[in-house]
Amino acid sequence: SMVSIVKSIFGTLGDGRPVHLYTFKNNNGFSFSLSTFGGTIVSICCPDRNNRVDDLVLGFDSLQGYVEQSRFFGVTVGRVANRIAQGKFTLNGKEYQLAKNNGENHLHGGPTGFHKRLWSSSLDESSNSVALTYISADGEEGYPGELKVTVVFSLSADNAITVHYKAETTHPTIVNLTNHSYFNLAGHSSGPITDQVIQLNAFHYTPVNDQLIPTGDIPAVEGTPFDLRRPVAVGTAIEGLPSNGFDHNFCLGSDVPSQGLTGKLQECGKMSDPKSGRSLQIHTTQPGVQFYTSNFLSGETSGKGNCRYQKYGAFCLETQNYPDAVNQPRFPTCVLTPGSHYDHTTVYKFNW
């Protein structure tokens, strides 16, 4: 077939459980690797216009780096991606208190969220895909309900990585899953992404307070530094900001989304690198995307090949529901009830 998938051992956890690595390759010299620890994309190897192959995602050379990391490089994030104000929410009259692992707020599912869990896996060669499954116990990280999650990763002959998330619960709970890959289209160790060009199909955004919690407003991007509808160099876009970089949720499409999401794949945005000729186009069924320009990286993280990852050294485009949606009545709901299905697809298409 056009795509091969090879399973290998990535390493062993402290308790002796093996962690597997699945490496997907197509006939264009494009490949990516997926670790069962954290449901993590650990490499995306992609040719450039001169057929030089680089790894386009930040990460580590060994399992131990992922076990110890605090930056969420490449991971599957859950139960709830992004921030929950004060780590608090109320569901059916009951208040829940989650870990405050980001200042006064809850971030990315908590200290031992899905990114620190070992997922079970199965390979389906007929569909060029690997399904990762994790069953999150009722009460895990403070969340109600047992949540059964399956994330299916696949690769196409034309360099598209598709990630399909499904979840169901035994009790009402909240869910917002995403992948937290840090991309650099010039290569993970190539330095600032300021010359790379961003374009987002977002007509609105959700402003935040000084703790990066949304205010609840959903203004138009028109006439603001958050208007990324036409392609612009990342560095130029950052210069226009009141803050020192992007870490904001953008509302996809031209409507302010209502509670009724279509569930159809829509254009999210595109990043391109003029130097290498590489581009990444993203489509998603989700209503939002967090555009993050690695403002908090500062050289303290030693990654692949002992590379010191710097501020602005990568970008994240985290397809998602809006942050803190459980506490914001105007945002699309993140509540999942028994008998209903969380279903989210995101496609990452690479060209060069």
Disulfide bonds with the S-S distance in Angstrom:
none
